[in-house]
Amino acid sequence: MAKVINCPCGWTTRSDTDDELVKQVQQHAKEVHDQETTREEVLGMAKPE
């Protein structure tokens, strides 16, 4: 089942795998917001699509 994350800045990502979702969100958080996020934080934000 795909999961989606909507960042408050307007960026959205979705993935069928947790690993890919975490990778995408961590990259976005670091590059755009200069923040580090843990796997647990990312998965806690994810919603089923």
Backbone torsions as a table, in degrees:
resi	resn	phi	psi	omega
1	MET	NA	132.1	-179.8
2	ALA	-72.1	148.9	175.5
3	LYS	-122.8	151.7	-178.2
4	VAL	-130.5	147.2	173.4
5	ILE	-131.5	130.6	176.6
6	ASN	-111.8	114.3	177.9
7	CYS	-77.6	144.1	177.4
8	PRO	-57.6	-20.8	179.8
9	CYS	-77.1	-6.9	178.9
10	GLY	108.0	-10.2	179.3
11	TRP	-76.6	140.0	179.3
12	THR	-132.7	142.3	173.5
13	THR	-140.1	154.8	177.0
14	ARG	-144.5	152.5	179.2
15	SER	-157.9	155.1	176.2
16	ASP	-85.2	-15.7	-179.0
17	THR	-121.7	144.2	178.0
18	ASP	-62.3	-41.2	-177.6
19	ASP	-59.3	-45.2	-179.4
20	GLU	-68.8	-40.1	178.3
21	LEU	-60.7	-47.0	179.5
22	VAL	-60.7	-44.4	180.0
23	LYS	-59.7	-46.3	-178.4
24	GLN	-64.5	-44.7	-177.3
25	VAL	-69.3	-41.7	179.2
26	GLN	-63.0	-39.7	178.4
27	GLN	-65.0	-46.0	178.9
28	HIS	-61.1	-47.8	-177.8
29	ALA	-59.4	-41.5	-178.3
30	LYS	-71.7	-47.6	-174.6
31	GLU	-72.9	-38.4	-173.3
32	VAL	-96.5	-38.7	-173.5
33	HIS	-111.7	-1.6	-178.0
34	ASP	52.3	45.7	-179.2
35	GLN	-127.7	148.3	173.2
36	GLU	-99.4	137.8	176.7
37	THR	-128.2	144.7	178.3
38	THR	-89.0	162.6	176.4
39	ARG	-57.3	-42.0	-178.5
40	GLU	-64.2	-39.5	178.0
41	GLU	-64.2	-44.0	-179.7
42	VAL	-61.4	-50.3	-177.2
43	LEU	-66.4	-27.8	176.5
44	GLY	-69.4	-25.5	178.9
45	MET	-86.5	-18.7	-173.1
46	ALA	-70.9	142.0	176.8
47	LYS	-122.6	143.9	176.5
48	PRO	-63.8	145.3	-179.5
49	GLU	-97.3	NA	NA
